[in-house]
C-alpha cells in the first residue's frame, strides 16, 4: 500500500471519528458536563494537529 493510500485512509478515519463526536455533542443538546467536554477535547487534540480550530467551532 502506498503512502498516499495510507494518508487517505487516515483522513477518512479521522473524518468518521469527527462525525461521531459531533453527533454525540448534538445528541447531548449542549448539556455536557466539564469532564466530558475535557475528554472530547483531549481526544480531538490526539486525533488531529488542527484540533484547536475544531474545539472552538464545537464550543468545547
C-alpha positions as CSV (number, residue, x, y, z in Angstrom):
1,X,0.0,0.0,0.0
2,X,1.4,3.4,-1.0
3,X,1.9,6.3,1.4
4,X,-0.8,8.2,-0.5
5,X,-3.4,5.4,0.2
6,X,-2.4,5.3,3.8
7,X,-2.9,9.0,4.2
8,X,-6.3,8.8,2.5
9,X,-7.3,6.0,4.9
10,X,-6.1,8.1,7.9
11,X,-8.1,11.1,6.7
12,X,-11.3,9.1,6.2
13,X,-10.9,7.5,9.6
14,X,-10.4,11.0,11.2
15,X,-13.5,12.3,9.4
16,X,-15.6,9.4,10.6
17,X,-14.4,9.9,14.2
18,X,-15.1,13.6,14.0
19,X,-18.6,12.9,12.7
20,X,-19.2,10.6,15.6
21,X,-18.0,13.1,18.1
22,X,-20.1,15.8,16.5
23,X,-23.2,13.6,16.6
24,X,-22.6,12.8,20.3
25,X,-22.4,16.5,21.1
26,X,-25.6,17.2,19.1
27,X,-27.4,14.4,20.9
28,X,-26.4,15.8,24.3
29,X,-28.1,19.0,23.2
30,X,-25.5,21.3,24.8
31,X,-25.8,19.6,28.2
32,X,-22.3,18.1,28.6
33,X,-20.5,18.4,31.9
34,X,-17.0,19.8,32.1
35,X,-15.2,16.4,32.4
36,X,-17.0,15.1,29.2
37,X,-16.0,18.3,27.3
38,X,-12.4,17.9,28.5
39,X,-12.3,14.2,27.4
40,X,-13.7,15.1,24.0
41,X,-11.2,18.0,23.6
42,X,-8.3,15.7,24.6
43,X,-9.4,13.1,22.1
44,X,-9.6,15.7,19.3
45,X,-6.1,17.0,20.2
46,X,-4.7,13.5,19.9
47,X,-6.6,12.9,16.6
48,X,-5.5,16.0,14.6
49,X,-3.0,18.8,14.7
50,X,-5.7,21.4,13.9
51,X,-7.8,20.5,16.9
52,X,-7.9,24.0,18.4
53,X,-10.0,25.3,15.5
54,X,-12.4,22.3,15.8
55,X,-12.6,22.7,19.6
56,X,-13.6,26.4,19.2
57,X,-16.1,25.5,16.5
58,X,-17.8,23.0,18.7
59,X,-17.7,25.3,21.8
60,X,-15.8,22.9,24.0
